[in-house]
């Protein structure tokens, strides 16, 4: 990586850190792009070279999944026998980085609860990971006629599993990587149980409707008469 690229990354990270710190101090709505830029000693014009909005800077661009090289190795270069097992592996591979961001994740979640615009920006980060995962899964599934839909479904499900696990882990004390791993294992087990349950339910069977007791004819007339 050249000097120029390192400087760009450093500036981007500094803007994210300043945005998150100022939002925590004053609230998302009260912070301005000018204040974020001044905290890093750059112009507002420079800020918009990196981010489209203050919410995007506050949300940051910290990926939830492992880096692309690890993802490719797990799904394509060194795949296991079962796709579900590989999904488990890639979820586990990203946990050290997520666990190291616990404080920031908790802070962003608290801020997002107060700001719909920040919620959208935070979701965009997750959807970017989901899209990258979908592309790799599409390569993995190859010529499968349902590969496109299958890849989208698995990618969306994987990110939902991770979001649920992280959400529950944020209530754990002290919130270690081991506790996060346990949460991931739990939600994956719940998904497996759900799929097994679905296989046991007949597809075209409607739930039985409760039968109503038939009233004697005289009482039927009385019931009709009482209708408004």
Steps between C-alpha positions, in 0.01 A plus 500: 500500500641840398537806718205675338264210562615468862431870550152466350417210728634686801288807420190287445548323832561829680177646360305193611645515850431873534145461368420221744655686795315825428170318444543324834563832672227711333262266321483418131272787403709764677829413329593670174734405217695818568565396861611152398733642237648755739574229756725330242633828360361453151246697296137407453580446134758241599243334725268446204783335309468218753136497613168604356355603838585531867289190567719298266809616690343419837393154381856433385597233252607224736404170333317234701644210303862384461713676240438403134806276486374286789149490360625378164721237661214360710235499228698438181865403547468262795130412521369231731252226419196699617412861427343546843827395659687757292252770603575410860874522430477845341284631785755374750788647300360852533445490875841629619453824309140543616589428861772764480241756388251431779514849650449667163223258403313569823543875456380495139201290599406746774533795263307323224206449735470880512556567129319329211751648253788339689310170508485508119871580474587217739284258305682601181827373651340162569342484155840564339634192682192306396550589135867395507398171658228448239750534216729235647207267566383540141845384384483209745161386372610532138252365246225421750179628330385647831850627584418870483204486735677245719807720533289803596304298753809352666680835509200677654445219750868497600503874571172473692645221714801717574290804587286296741808350663671838539180660632472237775875508569482872574307414816767251614744597770788549445435430132796283408578343164413162651156627599448632146600162357246335728229735377585421137483127570164544673331689215638258242359210703163676508506534121577130456216413737264728308589337168446153643165603640396645163583171328259319728205731423292401191516778242132507392330427829290780643455516876167351608229754564312473831149376449211704635220319681175497307222678681145378506289672233317724746829619653638565150216739431556672835871539420425659164248733658766624742736605222534882460 
